[in-house]
Amino acid sequence: MMEKLQKIFADRAALIDYVRALSPELADAPVSQTVGGRQAGAARLAQLDAQSYGSSRNYLDGAVSYLSPYIRHGIVTLNETRNLAIQQGAPKQVEKFVQELAWRDFWQRIYHQSPAKIWRDIEPYKTGYSADHYATELPEDIRQARTPSAAMNFFIKQLIDTGYLHNHARMYLAAYIVHWRHIAWQAGAQFFLTHLLDGDPASNNLSFQWVASTFSNKPYFFNLENLQKFAGSVAPCAAHDNVDFDDSYDALAARLFPHSEALNG
Ligand SMILES: Cc1cc2nc3c(=O)[nH]c(=O)nc-3n(C[C@H](O)[C@H](O)[C@H](O)COP(=O)(O)OP(=O)(O)OC[C@H]3O[C@@H](n4cnc5c(N)ncnc54)[C@H](O)[C@@H]3O)c2cc1C
């Protein structure tokens, strides 16, 4: 018979020790600073600034909510979050935030309609490459944050150490994995799900498919100028440390997707 899991602990350190004892393979794994539970979730919700969110959300140091682990695990509901947001300003001032909550709801509905399909390509890639062009294993340099890009290494470390990444960082890293490294989105999605505290098959896999272009009209990609603008205050974005991205969108499209009708047609 399985031993009953302990649920009450003297403090967080005791909880961490207990989990480490249950999972010796995690002995050296970093512990996220994000604290679980309703009290922590409610405190996070109380800090919501849905108005500032609209103008700053794309910046890595913007007024994002950090609510995703609590929403993902049902500790804070989408409904109470939406209700609080719409009290914070006129509809136009808070609509961006409410739209993002709607994305979560949309992805969940697609997932619940066909849970078995969540690891399959919804449509073909529009990158000019077929699905079998993409490698199925994530290379070690990505797993270990030793890629040629300092910004990507920063995001990978943050993902592993904290279990959280800003939405824009997720888009950059997902695009790097799929479009620069030619790795199937499924391998990137699996890596994210292993580390994200908000890891969710619907939001994660369908967002990956949006980046990859198997659930959108064209692939998402970025250049150094965009990376520096939105991530430069947080991540190391110097050109000499991120040479793969240092070009115009047209030049990058020609290099990354030379056969794509969606981009070059
Ligand atoms: C490649 C990739 C993988 C992702 N994987 C996950 C995942 O596993 N789990 C997850 O919850 N979200 C995922 N997202 C969506 C989004 O990045 C996170 O929900 C958001 O960054 C979490 O931070 P936050 O709570 O500060 O969000 P905020 O920007 O403050 O948004 C508020 C809430 O709205 C929801 N939300 C915001 N943006 C999105 C979005 N694009 N799609 C769906 N819901 C959204 C989340 O519940 C979030 O907590 C992923 C996005 C990408 C591009």
The ligand as a MOL file (V3000), in Angstrom:
LIG
                    3D

  0  0  0     0  0            999 V3000
M  V30 BEGIN CTAB
M  V30 COUNTS 53 58 0 0 0
M  V30 BEGIN ATOM
M  V30 1 C 5.9100 28.8960 -26.1620 0
M  V30 2 C 4.9170 29.3000 -25.0860 0
M  V30 3 C 4.6100 28.4080 -24.0610 0
M  V30 4 C 3.6740 28.7520 -23.0780 0
M  V30 5 N 3.3840 27.8400 -22.0800 0
M  V30 6 C 2.4460 28.1480 -21.1450 0
M  V30 7 C 2.1020 27.2050 -20.1240 0
M  V30 8 O 2.6190 26.0790 -20.0810 0
M  V30 9 N 1.1950 27.5790 -19.1890 0
M  V30 10 C 0.5890 28.8130 -19.2180 0
M  V30 11 O -0.2300 29.0950 -18.3430 0
M  V30 12 N 0.8730 29.7060 -20.1930 0
M  V30 13 C 1.7870 29.4130 -21.1460 0
M  V30 14 N 2.0750 30.3320 -22.1240 0
M  V30 15 C 1.3110 31.5890 -22.1980 0
M  V30 16 C 1.9490 32.7950 -21.4720 0
M  V30 17 O 3.2720 32.9590 -21.8810 0
M  V30 18 C 1.9110 32.6530 -19.9470 0
M  V30 19 O 0.5990 32.3300 -19.5130 0
M  V30 20 C 2.3080 33.9610 -19.2810 0
M  V30 21 O 3.5600 34.4050 -19.7610 0
M  V30 22 C 2.3700 33.7500 -17.7790 0
M  V30 23 O 2.8530 34.9010 -17.1290 0
M  V30 24 P 1.8970 35.8870 -16.3330 0
M  V30 25 O 1.0520 35.1300 -15.3780 0
M  V30 26 O 2.7520 36.9760 -15.7800 0
M  V30 27 O 0.9710 36.3770 -17.5090 0
M  V30 28 P 0.1990 37.7170 -17.8190 0
M  V30 29 O 0.7800 38.2710 -19.0570 0
M  V30 30 O 0.0990 38.5980 -16.6430 0
M  V30 31 O -1.2670 37.1860 -18.2020 0
M  V30 32 C -2.2730 36.8990 -17.2170 0
M  V30 33 C -2.7640 35.4710 -17.3620 0
M  V30 34 O -3.3660 35.2930 -18.6370 0
M  V30 35 C -3.0470 34.0060 -19.1560 0
M  V30 36 N -2.2300 34.2010 -20.3790 0
M  V30 37 C -1.4480 35.2560 -20.6920 0
M  V30 38 N -0.9140 35.1230 -21.9290 0
M  V30 39 C -1.3860 33.9550 -22.3970 0
M  V30 40 C -1.2100 33.2580 -23.6290 0
M  V30 41 N -0.4770 33.7720 -24.6470 0
M  V30 42 N -1.8160 32.0700 -23.7840 0
M  V30 43 C -2.5660 31.5420 -22.7850 0
M  V30 44 N -2.8030 32.1600 -21.5980 0
M  V30 45 C -2.2190 33.3500 -21.4160 0
M  V30 46 C -2.2380 33.2790 -18.0800 0
M  V30 47 O -3.1190 32.5060 -17.2940 0
M  V30 48 C -1.6580 34.4390 -17.2910 0
M  V30 49 O -1.3680 34.0900 -15.9560 0
M  V30 50 C 3.0130 30.0180 -23.1300 0
M  V30 51 C 3.3390 30.9010 -24.1620 0
M  V30 52 C 4.2850 30.5550 -25.1220 0
M  V30 53 C 4.6040 31.5450 -26.2250 0
M  V30 END ATOM
M  V30 BEGIN BOND
M  V30 1 1 1 2
M  V30 2 1 2 3
M  V30 3 2 2 52
M  V30 4 2 3 4
M  V30 5 1 4 5
M  V30 6 1 4 50
M  V30 7 2 5 6
M  V30 8 1 6 7
M  V30 9 1 6 13
M  V30 10 2 7 8
M  V30 11 1 7 9
M  V30 12 1 9 10
M  V30 13 2 10 11
M  V30 14 1 10 12
M  V30 15 2 12 13
M  V30 16 1 13 14
M  V30 17 1 14 15
M  V30 18 1 14 50
M  V30 19 1 15 16
M  V30 20 1 16 17
M  V30 21 1 16 18
M  V30 22 1 18 19
M  V30 23 1 18 20
M  V30 24 1 20 21
M  V30 25 1 20 22
M  V30 26 1 22 23
M  V30 27 1 23 24
M  V30 28 2 24 25
M  V30 29 1 24 26
M  V30 30 1 24 27
M  V30 31 1 27 28
M  V30 32 2 28 29
M  V30 33 1 28 30
M  V30 34 1 28 31
M  V30 35 1 31 32
M  V30 36 1 32 33
M  V30 37 1 33 34
M  V30 38 1 33 48
M  V30 39 1 34 35
M  V30 40 1 35 36
M  V30 41 1 35 46
M  V30 42 1 36 37
M  V30 43 1 36 45
M  V30 44 2 37 38
M  V30 45 1 38 39
M  V30 46 1 39 40
M  V30 47 2 39 45
M  V30 48 1 40 41
M  V30 49 2 40 42
M  V30 50 1 42 43
M  V30 51 2 43 44
M  V30 52 1 44 45
M  V30 53 1 46 47
M  V30 54 1 46 48
M  V30 55 1 48 49
M  V30 56 2 50 51
M  V30 57 1 51 52
M  V30 58 1 52 53
M  V30 END BOND
M  V30 END CTAB
M  END
